[in-house]
Amino acid sequence: MTPEKEKELVQAVQLLQKENNFLKEQLRKAQEIIKNLQKENKYLHSQLRKFLNENTPSSALPPYLKDELKEMTTEEHKEHEEGNTKSAKINPRNKRREYTRKELHTLEKCPYCNSPLRERKKRIKRVVIHLKLPEVENVLHESKTYYCEKCKKEISTHVPDTLPKSKFDLNISLLIILLYAIGTTQRKIKEFLGWFGVSMSDASVNNVIHRMQKYLGDKKYKELEEELKKSVSSGADETSHRYKGRTFWIWAVANAKSVFYRIEKDRRHCKAKKLPTGKIIICDGYRAYDGTKKKLQRCWAHLLRKARNPEYPFHSEEEIIQYKEFVEGLSNIYKKAKNTTERSIHIKDEFNRRLKEFLMKPRKEEKNLITLMNYILEYEGEWFTFLERKGVEPTNNRCERALRPMVVRRKVSQRNWSIDGLHGLEVIQSLYETCKLRNADFMSLIKNEVEANIHGSGKS
């Protein structure tokens, strides 16, 4: 080899070494970027799981309402078709009460040219809903005093429609309780009443709420508790609540006609056992409900949300296809069970067998699939309890929706500062949400209970 050729080879090797070192550096930087991106992706995925997981309720119409809504719509459509007269399309806006009074509006001159008008037979009719705004008046009440020779006591007449020793009448107190029940803050209640000339401080609003809770008592609350204990089934769920900076827990029990709330320090088995649940409890995968020793129906909505939102990334197209087929097969089993009209233990056992056969089919090992299958097998025998008897729902959507107002309240007010306030919140919200389900008059219920307790105590 000539010296010139050798020199050229040395230069080529040196150039290749430089390129190799450059590529190694680029590879090192790329690997570092990939490592950081993987770390960031893992963090973002964990953050996303906080908002999109099996515990994230769907905003869609709950499955248990779809059939009822379909039947109602079909009946209304038939009634509309059977009518011979032309009528407006049936919708809630057209369902108004008959008018209570009639007004005739006339014109003498044209509003455009001020000329005399000739009256025609045609009349335009329109029913308008009018709102009468409340008027505030300050009334001086004088109560005569008497002396009872037998009791040796001075007695005065009771001022009607007021709380004892209160400067606000019962209507104002009832309005405050209603605004409180729908989640209005005490400051906003004060502002709202100020528009109508009722001047009070935040503390006064708080005092009225506490006094109304005191005179309301818990008679209706306990009656509601006993009703739920006798029910066939009820959903149960829980969410956190703050009391003086500490985490307490709101337990909710709900069925088609009732909602019950209880606030406890923790959410252990012993607390779940004391809940007024029915013979069958519809719940998520929380293990505290096992301590109730009652039949459990695990929530299919939680399971399907967990299935449709896999926690870990897939590594191949084959894994994705396999997982999709598994979720589709699981959904088909649930749909068939939900559409089954018959109810018996044999049907429940049959679907348990189908589910187990489906799970035992040979599949390629994959992390998301194993996690989902383990979740299903963990609650084996508790997925088709709703097939035993009628009136049991396959999902816990009803109770989750009943718990939603308390979640919104927690976001608005943040916390409670007294045990009495916690108990009052339990009672007021339980009665309010139950009245909504039963189309009952919440204001009348509160008024009757408060007046009965005031008169029973003999206070004025």
WONOR-V778160 format. One line per field, one symbol per residue. ss: DSSP state (@ for helix, = for strand, . for the rest). burial: 1 if it has 9 or more other ideal C-beta (glycine too) atoms within 8 Angstrom, else 0. A space follows every 50 residues. Layout:
BEGIN
ss->???
burial->???
END
This chain:
BEGIN
ss->..@@@@@@@@@@@@@@@@@@@@@@@@@@@@@@@@@@@@@@@@@@@@@@@@ @...........@@@@@@@@@@@@@@@@@@@@.........@@@...... ........=......=............................====.. ..====.....=......=@@@@@@@@@@@@....@@@@@@@@@...... .@@@@@@@@@@@@@@@..@@@@@@@@@@@...===========..===== ====....======....@@@@@......====...@@@@@@..====.@ @@@@@@@@........@@@@@@@@@@@@@@@@@@@@@@@.....@@@@@@ @@@@@@@@@.......@@@@@@@@@@@@......@@@.........@@@@ @@@@@@@@@@@@@..=..@@@@@@@@@@@@@@@@@@@@...@@@@@@@@@ @@@@@@@...
burial->00000100000000000000000000000000000000000000100010 00110110000111010010000001101100000000010000000000 00000000010000000000000000000000000000000010000100 00000101000110010101011111111110000101110111010101 00011101111110110001100111111010111111101110000111 11111001111111001010111011110111111001101101011111 11111110110001000011011001101110110110010000001100 11011101100000010111111011001100111111000111111111 11111111110000110001111111111111111010000100111011 1011000000
END
